[in-house]
Amino acid sequence: MAVSYKKLWKELIDRDMRKQDLQIKANISAVTIAKLGRNENVTTSVLSKICKALDCNIGDIMDIVDDEQ
């Protein structure tokens, strides 16, 4: 199983936000943004910060996908 943050990037587009805007609003590092961009694992505290900054739920920003997809 792997993670996909496509929903997060779509959410940012819908809100007319850049990745840097999210970084500042959620108080997360540029390294974390890069990890998200590569669909790598991040801590639940990071995901929580993003959800709080965007006022959304975790299912609104990520999916668990099959590795084969």
Gaussian input, Z-matrix of N, CA and C with variables (Angstrom, degrees):
# hf/3-21g

backbone

0 1
 N
 C     1     B1
 C     2     B2     1     A1
 N     3     B3     2     A2     1     D1
 C     4     B4     3     A3     2     D2
 C     5     B5     4     A4     3     D3
 N     6     B6     5     A5     4     D4
 C     7     B7     6     A6     5     D5
 C     8     B8     7     A7     6     D6
 N     9     B9     8     A8     7     D7
 C    10    B10     9     A9     8     D8
 C    11    B11    10    A10     9     D9
 N    12    B12    11    A11    10    D10
 C    13    B13    12    A12    11    D11
 C    14    B14    13    A13    12    D12
 N    15    B15    14    A14    13    D13
 C    16    B16    15    A15    14    D14
 C    17    B17    16    A16    15    D15
 N    18    B18    17    A17    16    D16
 C    19    B19    18    A18    17    D17
 C    20    B20    19    A19    18    D18
 N    21    B21    20    A20    19    D19
 C    22    B22    21    A21    20    D20
 C    23    B23    22    A22    21    D21
 N    24    B24    23    A23    22    D22
 C    25    B25    24    A24    23    D23
 C    26    B26    25    A25    24    D24
 N    27    B27    26    A26    25    D25
 C    28    B28    27    A27    26    D26
 C    29    B29    28    A28    27    D27
 N    30    B30    29    A29    28    D28
 C    31    B31    30    A30    29    D29
 C    32    B32    31    A31    30    D30
 N    33    B33    32    A32    31    D31
 C    34    B34    33    A33    32    D32
 C    35    B35    34    A34    33    D33
 N    36    B36    35    A35    34    D34
 C    37    B37    36    A36    35    D35
 C    38    B38    37    A37    36    D36
 N    39    B39    38    A38    37    D37
 C    40    B40    39    A39    38    D38
 C    41    B41    40    A40    39    D39
 N    42    B42    41    A41    40    D40
 C    43    B43    42    A42    41    D41
 C    44    B44    43    A43    42    D42
 N    45    B45    44    A44    43    D43
 C    46    B46    45    A45    44    D44
 C    47    B47    46    A46    45    D45
 N    48    B48    47    A47    46    D46
 C    49    B49    48    A48    47    D47
 C    50    B50    49    A49    48    D48
 N    51    B51    50    A50    49    D49
 C    52    B52    51    A51    50    D50
 C    53    B53    52    A52    51    D51
 N    54    B54    53    A53    52    D52
 C    55    B55    54    A54    53    D53
 C    56    B56    55    A55    54    D54
 N    57    B57    56    A56    55    D55
 C    58    B58    57    A57    56    D56
 C    59    B59    58    A58    57    D57
 N    60    B60    59    A59    58    D58
 C    61    B61    60    A60    59    D59
 C    62    B62    61    A61    60    D60
 N    63    B63    62    A62    61    D61
 C    64    B64    63    A63    62    D62
 C    65    B65    64    A64    63    D63
 N    66    B66    65    A65    64    D64
 C    67    B67    66    A66    65    D65
 C    68    B68    67    A67    66    D66
 N    69    B69    68    A68    67    D67
 C    70    B70    69    A69    68    D68
 C    71    B71    70    A70    69    D69
 N    72    B72    71    A71    70    D70
 C    73    B73    72    A72    71    D71
 C    74    B74    73    A73    72    D72
 N    75    B75    74    A74    73    D73
 C    76    B76    75    A75    74    D74
 C    77    B77    76    A76    75    D75
 N    78    B78    77    A77    76    D76
 C    79    B79    78    A78    77    D77
 C    80    B80    79    A79    78    D78
 N    81    B81    80    A80    79    D79
 C    82    B82    81    A81    80    D80
 C    83    B83    82    A82    81    D81
 N    84    B84    83    A83    82    D82
 C    85    B85    84    A84    83    D83
 C    86    B86    85    A85    84    D84
 N    87    B87    86    A86    85    D85
 C    88    B88    87    A87    86    D86
 C    89    B89    88    A88    87    D87
 N    90    B90    89    A89    88    D88
 C    91    B91    90    A90    89    D89
 C    92    B92    91    A91    90    D90
 N    93    B93    92    A92    91    D91
 C    94    B94    93    A93    92    D92
 C    95    B95    94    A94    93    D93
 N    96    B96    95    A95    94    D94
 C    97    B97    96    A96    95    D95
 C    98    B98    97    A97    96    D96
 N    99    B99    98    A98    97    D97
 C   100   B100    99    A99    98    D98
 C   101   B101   100   A100    99    D99
 N   102   B102   101   A101   100   D100
 C   103   B103   102   A102   101   D101
 C   104   B104   103   A103   102   D102
 N   105   B105   104   A104   103   D103
 C   106   B106   105   A105   104   D104
 C   107   B107   106   A106   105   D105
 N   108   B108   107   A107   106   D106
 C   109   B109   108   A108   107   D107
 C   110   B110   109   A109   108   D108
 N   111   B111   110   A110   109   D109
 C   112   B112   111   A111   110   D110
 C   113   B113   112   A112   111   D111
 N   114   B114   113   A113   112   D112
 C   115   B115   114   A114   113   D113
 C   116   B116   115   A115   114   D114
 N   117   B117   116   A116   115   D115
 C   118   B118   117   A117   116   D116
 C   119   B119   118   A118   117   D117
 N   120   B120   119   A119   118   D118
 C   121   B121   120   A120   119   D119
 C   122   B122   121   A121   120   D120
 N   123   B123   122   A122   121   D121
 C   124   B124   123   A123   122   D122
 C   125   B125   124   A124   123   D123
 N   126   B126   125   A125   124   D124
 C   127   B127   126   A126   125   D125
 C   128   B128   127   A127   126   D126
 N   129   B129   128   A128   127   D127
 C   130   B130   129   A129   128   D128
 C   131   B131   130   A130   129   D129
 N   132   B132   131   A131   130   D130
 C   133   B133   132   A132   131   D131
 C   134   B134   133   A133   132   D132
 N   135   B135   134   A134   133   D133
 C   136   B136   135   A135   134   D134
 C   137   B137   136   A136   135   D135
 N   138   B138   137   A137   136   D136
 C   139   B139   138   A138   137   D137
 C   140   B140   139   A139   138   D138
 N   141   B141   140   A140   139   D139
 C   142   B142   141   A141   140   D140
 C   143   B143   142   A142   141   D141
 N   144   B144   143   A143   142   D142
 C   145   B145   144   A144   143   D143
 C   146   B146   145   A145   144   D144
 N   147   B147   146   A146   145   D145
 C   148   B148   147   A147   146   D146
 C   149   B149   148   A148   147   D147
 N   150   B150   149   A149   148   D148
 C   151   B151   150   A150   149   D149
 C   152   B152   151   A151   150   D150
 N   153   B153   152   A152   151   D151
 C   154   B154   153   A153   152   D152
 C   155   B155   154   A154   153   D153
 N   156   B156   155   A155   154   D154
 C   157   B157   156   A156   155   D155
 C   158   B158   157   A157   156   D156
 N   159   B159   158   A158   157   D157
 C   160   B160   159   A159   158   D158
 C   161   B161   160   A160   159   D159
 N   162   B162   161   A161   160   D160
 C   163   B163   162   A162   161   D161
 C   164   B164   163   A163   162   D162
 N   165   B165   164   A164   163   D163
 C   166   B166   165   A165   164   D164
 C   167   B167   166   A166   165   D165
 N   168   B168   167   A167   166   D166
 C   169   B169   168   A168   167   D167
 C   170   B170   169   A169   168   D168
 N   171   B171   170   A170   169   D169
 C   172   B172   171   A171   170   D170
 C   173   B173   172   A172   171   D171
 N   174   B174   173   A173   172   D172
 C   175   B175   174   A174   173   D173
 C   176   B176   175   A175   174   D174
 N   177   B177   176   A176   175   D175
 C   178   B178   177   A177   176   D176
 C   179   B179   178   A178   177   D177
 N   180   B180   179   A179   178   D178
 C   181   B181   180   A180   179   D179
 C   182   B182   181   A181   180   D180
 N   183   B183   182   A182   181   D181
 C   184   B184   183   A183   182   D182
 C   185   B185   184   A184   183   D183
 N   186   B186   185   A185   184   D184
 C   187   B187   186   A186   185   D185
 C   188   B188   187   A187   186   D186
 N   189   B189   188   A188   187   D187
 C   190   B190   189   A189   188   D188
 C   191   B191   190   A190   189   D189
 N   192   B192   191   A191   190   D190
 C   193   B193   192   A192   191   D191
 C   194   B194   193   A193   192   D192
 N   195   B195   194   A194   193   D193
 C   196   B196   195   A195   194   D194
 C   197   B197   196   A196   195   D195
 N   198   B198   197   A197   196   D196
 C   199   B199   198   A198   197   D197
 C   200   B200   199   A199   198   D198
 N   201   B201   200   A200   199   D199
 C   202   B202   201   A201   200   D200
 C   203   B203   202   A202   201   D201
 N   204   B204   203   A203   202   D202
 C   205   B205   204   A204   203   D203
 C   206   B206   205   A205   204   D204

   B1=1.4459
   B2=1.5306
   B3=1.3001
   B4=1.4600
   B5=1.5235
   B6=1.3153
   B7=1.4568
   B8=1.5236
   B9=1.3038
   B10=1.4602
   B11=1.5250
   B12=1.3183
   B13=1.4665
   B14=1.5256
   B15=1.3372
   B16=1.4662
   B17=1.5221
   B18=1.3270
   B19=1.4699
   B20=1.5303
   B21=1.3307
   B22=1.4732
   B23=1.5240
   B24=1.3300
   B25=1.4675
   B26=1.5322
   B27=1.3277
   B28=1.4683
   B29=1.5250
   B30=1.3186
   B31=1.4621
   B32=1.5342
   B33=1.3124
   B34=1.4660
   B35=1.5260
   B36=1.3310
   B37=1.4644
   B38=1.5302
   B39=1.3249
   B40=1.4636
   B41=1.5313
   B42=1.3076
   B43=1.4679
   B44=1.5292
   B45=1.3324
   B46=1.4625
   B47=1.5364
   B48=1.3374
   B49=1.4644
   B50=1.5215
   B51=1.3291
   B52=1.4535
   B53=1.5223
   B54=1.3267
   B55=1.4671
   B56=1.5218
   B57=1.3211
   B58=1.4639
   B59=1.5247
   B60=1.3261
   B61=1.4703
   B62=1.5258
   B63=1.3364
   B64=1.4621
   B65=1.5195
   B66=1.3168
   B67=1.4660
   B68=1.5225
   B69=1.3030
   B70=1.4648
   B71=1.5291
   B72=1.3257
   B73=1.4689
   B74=1.5266
   B75=1.3461
   B76=1.4616
   B77=1.5286
   B78=1.3276
   B79=1.4697
   B80=1.5354
   B81=1.3383
   B82=1.4635
   B83=1.5230
   B84=1.3187
   B85=1.4621
   B86=1.5232
   B87=1.3278
   B88=1.4623
   B89=1.5239
   B90=1.3249
   B91=1.4678
   B92=1.5245
   B93=1.3088
   B94=1.4669
   B95=1.5235
   B96=1.3189
   B97=1.4689
   B98=1.5251
   B99=1.3274
   B100=1.4706
   B101=1.5254
   B102=1.3289
   B103=1.4675
   B104=1.5236
   B105=1.3102
   B106=1.4600
   B107=1.5301
   B108=1.3157
   B109=1.4536
   B110=1.5221
   B111=1.3299
   B112=1.4621
   B113=1.5291
   B114=1.3315
   B115=1.4663
   B116=1.5242
   B117=1.3178
   B118=1.4592
   B119=1.5233
   B120=1.3182
   B121=1.4622
   B122=1.5238
   B123=1.3116
   B124=1.4648
   B125=1.5233
   B126=1.3123
   B127=1.4597
   B128=1.5276
   B129=1.3048
   B130=1.4642
   B131=1.5259
   B132=1.3103
   B133=1.4688
   B134=1.5299
   B135=1.3313
   B136=1.4647
   B137=1.5287
   B138=1.3166
   B139=1.4635
   B140=1.5266
   B141=1.3089
   B142=1.4541
   B143=1.5278
   B144=1.3279
   B145=1.4664
   B146=1.5333
   B147=1.3337
   B148=1.4607
   B149=1.5238
   B150=1.3327
   B151=1.4648
   B152=1.5199
   B153=1.3069
   B154=1.4662
   B155=1.5258
   B156=1.3368
   B157=1.4633
   B158=1.5228
   B159=1.3238
   B160=1.4655
   B161=1.5259
   B162=1.3348
   B163=1.4650
   B164=1.5274
   B165=1.3420
   B166=1.4608
   B167=1.5286
   B168=1.3096
   B169=1.4619
   B170=1.5246
   B171=1.3165
   B172=1.4600
   B173=1.5273
   B174=1.3194
   B175=1.4547
   B176=1.5236
   B177=1.3324
   B178=1.4574
   B179=1.5266
   B180=1.3424
   B181=1.4696
   B182=1.5253
   B183=1.3269
   B184=1.4627
   B185=1.5194
   B186=1.3234
   B187=1.4595
   B188=1.5177
   B189=1.3075
   B190=1.4552
   B191=1.5233
   B192=1.3287
   B193=1.4641
   B194=1.5279
   B195=1.2985
   B196=1.4590
   B197=1.5259
   B198=1.3194
   B199=1.4561
   B200=1.5199
   B201=1.3243
   B202=1.4454
   B203=1.5148
   B204=1.3386
   B205=1.4651
   B206=1.5062
   A1=109.47
   A2=114.73
   A3=121.87
   A4=108.95
   A5=115.50
   A6=120.37
   A7=109.93
   A8=115.20
   A9=121.75
   A10=107.82
   A11=115.26
   A12=120.78
   A13=111.63
   A14=117.51
   A15=120.84
   A16=111.54
   A17=116.05
   A18=119.85
   A19=111.28
   A20=116.10
   A21=120.23
   A22=110.19
   A23=116.64
   A24=120.10
   A25=110.54
   A26=116.86
   A27=119.78
   A28=110.19
   A29=115.89
   A30=120.96
   A31=110.73
   A32=116.60
   A33=120.03
   A34=110.69
   A35=116.93
   A36=120.71
   A37=110.10
   A38=116.22
   A39=120.79
   A40=111.49
   A41=116.45
   A42=121.12
   A43=112.28
   A44=116.72
   A45=122.31
   A46=111.02
   A47=114.91
   A48=121.83
   A49=109.95
   A50=115.12
   A51=120.69
   A52=108.44
   A53=115.69
   A54=119.89
   A55=110.29
   A56=116.57
   A57=120.33
   A58=111.20
   A59=116.76
   A60=120.56
   A61=110.20
   A62=116.11
   A63=120.73
   A64=110.48
   A65=116.39
   A66=121.17
   A67=110.75
   A68=116.25
   A69=120.76
   A70=110.96
   A71=116.51
   A72=120.70
   A73=112.16
   A74=117.18
   A75=120.95
   A76=112.27
   A77=116.76
   A78=121.94
   A79=110.98
   A80=115.45
   A81=121.19
   A82=108.52
   A83=116.45
   A84=121.03
   A85=112.45
   A86=115.06
   A87=121.51
   A88=110.37
   A89=116.96
   A90=121.21
   A91=109.95
   A92=116.81
   A93=121.22
   A94=110.68
   A95=117.43
   A96=120.90
   A97=109.50
   A98=116.45
   A99=120.53
   A100=110.90
   A101=117.33
   A102=120.69
   A103=110.83
   A104=116.70
   A105=120.92
   A106=110.09
   A107=115.94
   A108=120.57
   A109=113.27
   A110=116.47
   A111=121.91
   A112=111.69
   A113=117.03
   A114=122.82
   A115=112.55
   A116=116.21
   A117=121.26
   A118=109.57
   A119=115.42
   A120=120.46
   A121=110.71
   A122=115.16
   A123=122.69
   A124=107.11
   A125=116.34
   A126=120.06
   A127=111.29
   A128=114.62
   A129=119.17
   A130=110.98
   A131=117.96
   A132=119.32
   A133=110.53
   A134=117.69
   A135=121.29
   A136=109.59
   A137=116.38
   A138=120.13
   A139=110.63
   A140=116.32
   A141=121.13
   A142=111.10
   A143=117.33
   A144=121.55
   A145=110.55
   A146=115.80
   A147=120.17
   A148=110.17
   A149=116.33
   A150=120.19
   A151=111.53
   A152=116.53
   A153=120.52
   A154=110.38
   A155=116.70
   A156=120.93
   A157=111.91
   A158=116.47
   A159=120.95
   A160=112.98
   A161=116.69
   A162=122.65
   A163=110.49
   A164=114.83
   A165=120.65
   A166=109.50
   A167=116.62
   A168=122.51
   A169=110.13
   A170=116.37
   A171=120.80
   A172=112.42
   A173=117.56
   A174=121.07
   A175=113.00
   A176=116.27
   A177=120.86
   A178=112.49
   A179=116.89
   A180=119.22
   A181=114.04
   A182=117.82
   A183=118.39
   A184=111.90
   A185=114.99
   A186=123.37
   A187=109.01
   A188=116.06
   A189=122.08
   A190=106.23
   A191=116.55
   A192=120.89
   A193=110.56
   A194=114.26
   A195=121.22
   A196=109.44
   A197=118.88
   A198=122.30
   A199=111.83
   A200=117.23
   A201=121.85
   A202=113.26
   A203=117.71
   A204=120.56
   A205=111.43
   D1=144.61
   D2=-179.97
   D3=-134.50
   D4=168.81
   D5=178.44
   D6=-108.09
   D7=152.15
   D8=175.25
   D9=-132.70
   D10=130.49
   D11=179.39
   D12=-106.60
   D13=23.88
   D14=178.67
   D15=-56.87
   D16=-37.59
   D17=179.13
   D18=-61.97
   D19=-37.08
   D20=178.82
   D21=-62.87
   D22=-47.27
   D23=-177.89
   D24=-65.44
   D25=-36.79
   D26=176.72
   D27=-65.52
   D28=-40.57
   D29=178.59
   D30=-60.82
   D31=-41.93
   D32=178.67
   D33=-64.30
   D34=-40.98
   D35=177.66
   D36=-62.05
   D37=-45.23
   D38=-179.75
   D39=-61.52
   D40=-31.97
   D41=-179.01
   D42=-93.09
   D43=2.70
   D44=-178.21
   D45=56.13
   D46=44.56
   D47=179.14
   D48=-113.06
   D49=148.46
   D50=173.61
   D51=-96.58
   D52=165.73
   D53=177.53
   D54=-59.75
   D55=-37.53
   D56=179.24
   D57=-64.55
   D58=-36.45
   D59=176.76
   D60=-61.71
   D61=-43.79
   D62=177.90
   D63=-62.86
   D64=-42.94
   D65=-179.92
   D66=-56.35
   D67=-44.94
   D68=-179.04
   D69=-70.82
   D70=-47.99
   D71=-176.22
   D72=-64.29
   D73=-38.01
   D74=-178.15
   D75=-91.75
   D76=-5.27
   D77=-179.21
   D78=56.81
   D79=53.31
   D80=176.85
   D81=-121.93
   D82=160.84
   D83=-174.27
   D84=-82.31
   D85=163.11
   D86=175.65
   D87=-64.48
   D88=-32.46
   D89=177.42
   D90=-63.22
   D91=-40.56
   D92=178.25
   D93=-64.86
   D94=-41.76
   D95=176.91
   D96=-60.22
   D97=-41.29
   D98=178.73
   D99=-63.71
   D100=-41.26
   D101=177.46
   D102=-61.88
   D103=-42.18
   D104=177.94
   D105=-62.04
   D106=-39.79
   D107=179.57
   D108=-64.43
   D109=-25.99
   D110=178.32
   D111=-97.80
   D112=10.04
   D113=-178.10
   D114=55.13
   D115=37.33
   D116=176.58
   D117=-89.32
   D118=163.49
   D119=179.39
   D120=-71.39
   D121=139.43
   D122=172.75
   D123=-129.21
   D124=165.34
   D125=-176.77
   D126=-72.45
   D127=158.38
   D128=177.86
   D129=-66.55
   D130=-27.25
   D131=177.67
   D132=-66.77
   D133=-35.57
   D134=175.79
   D135=-65.48
   D136=-46.69
   D137=179.21
   D138=-61.19
   D139=-37.93
   D140=178.16
   D141=-64.39
   D142=-42.29
   D143=178.11
   D144=-61.29
   D145=-42.24
   D146=-179.89
   D147=-64.62
   D148=-45.60
   D149=179.33
   D150=-61.34
   D151=-40.23
   D152=179.07
   D153=-66.14
   D154=-42.41
   D155=-179.29
   D156=-65.54
   D157=-35.69
   D158=-177.99
   D159=-96.13
   D160=-3.11
   D161=-177.79
   D162=52.77
   D163=57.85
   D164=-179.37
   D165=-143.59
   D166=178.48
   D167=177.33
   D168=-100.66
   D169=162.94
   D170=-176.80
   D171=-60.85
   D172=-33.34
   D173=178.05
   D174=-67.97
   D175=-15.36
   D176=178.24
   D177=-81.40
   D178=-14.50
   D179=-175.16
   D180=-120.27
   D181=-10.44
   D182=-178.17
   D183=-150.48
   D184=160.52
   D185=174.40
   D186=-134.57
   D187=152.18
   D188=169.13
   D189=-97.88
   D190=125.06
   D191=-176.09
   D192=-123.76
   D193=158.67
   D194=175.62
   D195=-67.13
   D196=139.80
   D197=177.19
   D198=-61.15
   D199=-26.25
   D200=-176.40
   D201=-76.17
   D202=-15.26
   D203=-177.84
   D204=-76.57

